[in-house]
Structures are given as structure tokens and as C-alpha cells.
Amino acid sequence: MNASLVSKKHHSTFENIRHTDEDGNEFWLARSISKVLDYSEYRHFLPVIERARDACRNSGQSLENHFEDLLEIDLALRTLGLD
């Protein structure tokens, strides 16, 4: 598989798990990303999230602008209009 095809496949995969809030901001859920990246269990992905948070802090970015603790059940309820 050539690099361009791999790139298109991954772009499509991440577009398929993208969410958009009411203000048009795009976001991805960590559990969905962990599945796409073939982590066997979400708990194995948690250190990756922590390293990403550390990188965000080290670059002087505000964590609140890039990470939000969110329960997926809450998102599912809002999507169904049951909030």
C-alpha cells in the first residue's frame, strides 16, 4: 500500500469518528481513537492521553482548550435528545 493510500485511509477513518459541537468545534473521543489505533483496552491508551496532556502543557497551551473530561454516555444522551 503506498503512502498516499495509507494517508487517505487514515484521514477517512478519523473523519468518521469526528464529532462537532453546537458551535461547530470539532472533537474526537479518546475511546474512539483508542479503538481506531487498535488498543486492546482503553486503560492501555490512558498513558498516551497523559503524554499528550504533558506535551500540551510543555508547549504553553491551555489544557482546557484541547482536552475535556467527558463521559461518553453523556454525549450519547445529548445526541439522542435525552439530556
N, C-alpha and C positions, 0 to 999 in steps of 0.2 A: 504494500500500500504506500503510495507516495505521500510526501509531507503535506501537500495541498489537500489531498483527500482526507487525511487524518485531521487536519485543521478544520475542514468543513464539517466533518462528523462531530468533533468535539464542540464546535460552535453551535451546531444544531441541538446537541444534547443539552447544553447549558441554556439555550433559548427555551427549550421545552420545560425546564424546571424553574424558569424565571417567574417571579410574581411582580405585580405592580400595585402600589397602594393608591388610595383615592387622590393623592396629589401627583400621581404619575411617576413616583420614585420607584426604581427597580430594586428588587432584593431577591436573595436566594436563601432558602432554608438549609441550615447545616446538615440536617438529617438527609435531605435530598442530595446534597453534594456528596456526602459520605457514601451513599448508595451508588452514585454515578462513578465515583472513584474506586469502587469495589472494596470498601472496608467491610469486613465480615460483621462487625458490630460497631454501633455508634460510639461506644465508650473508647474504642481504639482511635477514633477520629478527634476526640476531645483534646489531646495534646497538640494536634495540628491547629485547632482553633486558638488555643492558648499561645502558640508561637506566632500566629497571625496577629493576635492582640498585642503581643510584645513588639512585633515589628511596627505596628501602627503607633504605639506609644513612642518607640525609639525614633520614629520619623517626625515626631512632633504633631501628629494628627490626633484629633479628639476621638476617643473610642465611641462616644455617643453618636458621632456622625457615621460610623462604619459598622457598629455591632449593636444588636439589641437582643436582649434575652426575651425569647418568645416561645410560648407553648404552642405547639402545632395544633392542639385541639382548639385553642382559641381562634386561630386562623381558619380552621375548618368550620367552626360555628359561625364566624363572621361571613365566610363565603356562602354559607347556606342561609344567611339572614337570620340566624338564631342567637345573635348576641344580645 
